[in-house]
Amino acid sequence: MAATAANGEMPYRVLGNTGERVSAIGLGGWHLGFKKLDEQLSIRIIRTAVDRGINFLDNSWDYNDGAS
């Protein structure tokens, strides 16, 4: 069941039978651990995403040998 966003708000969907509301837009984390990417920029990207309502972040220990 998709939720409709109004007034520029983040759309959310219910995750399976958990009842948890997950943002329809996620932030991938693969690029956040690049050695050439400044750590402060990575932090700013994540904080901006969370501040705008994103609560689905895709991360894995396998991304950049755990740096992401």
ROLOZA-458499 format. One record per residue (C-alpha): x, y, z; residue in three letters. Coordinates in Angstrom, 1 decimal, decimal comma. Example, Ala and Ser with C-alpha at 12.3 -4.5 7.8 and 13.67 -1.06 7.14 Angstrom:
east/north/up/aa
12,3/-4,5/7,8/ALA
13,7/-1,1/7,1/SER
% end
This chain:
east/north/up/aa
0,0/0,0/0,0/MET
1,6/3,2/-1,1/ALA
1,2/6,4/0,9/ALA
0,6/9,7/-1,0/THR
2,8/12,6/0,0/ALA
1,4/16,1/0,1/ALA
3,1/19,4/0,2/ASN
6,6/18,0/-0,6/GLY
6,6/15,6/2,3/GLU
8,4/12,3/2,1/MET
6,1/9,4/1,0/PRO
6,2/6,3/3,2/TYR
5,1/2,7/2,9/ARG
4,4/0,1/5,5/VAL
7,1/-2,6/5,6/LEU
5,4/-5,9/5,2/GLY
3,4/-6,9/8,3/ASN
5,7/-5,1/10,7/THR
3,7/-1,9/10,7/GLY
6,9/0,1/10,4/GLU
6,7/3,1/8,0/ARG
9,7/3,2/5,6/VAL
10,5/6,1/3,3/SER
9,7/5,3/-0,3/ALA
13,1/6,9/-1,2/ILE
16,2/5,4/0,2/GLY
19,8/6,5/0,5/LEU
22,4/4,0/-0,9/GLY
25,6/3,9/1,1/GLY
28,0/2,2/-1,3/TRP
29,6/5,5/-2,3/HIS
29,9/6,9/1,3/LEU
33,1/4,9/2,1/GLY
35,2/6,0/-0,9/PHE
38,6/7,0/0,2/LYS
38,4/10,1/-2,0/LYS
35,1/11,2/-0,4/LEU
35,6/13,4/2,6/ASP
34,1/12,0/5,8/GLU
32,4/15,3/6,6/GLN
30,7/15,2/3,2/LEU
29,4/11,7/3,9/SER
28,1/12,8/7,3/ILE
26,4/15,8/5,7/ARG
24,8/13,6/3,0/ILE
23,3/11,2/5,6/ILE
22,1/14,0/8,0/ARG
20,5/15,8/5,1/THR
18,7/12,6/4,0/ALA
17,4/12,0/7,6/VAL
16,4/15,6/8,0/ASP
14,3/15,3/4,9/ARG
12,5/12,2/6,1/GLY
14,5/9,3/4,6/ILE
14,7/6,5/7,1/ASN
15,7/3,7/4,7/PHE
19,5/3,6/4,3/LEU
21,1/0,8/2,2/ASP
24,4/-0,2/3,7/ASN
26,5/-3,3/3,8/SER
29,8/-4,4/5,5/TRP
30,8/-5,5/2,0/ASP
30,8/-1,9/0,7/TYR
34,3/-0,6/0,5/ASN
35,6/-3,2/3,0/ASP
33,3/-2,0/5,7/GLY
34,1/1,7/5,3/ALA
30,6/2,6/4,1/SER
% end
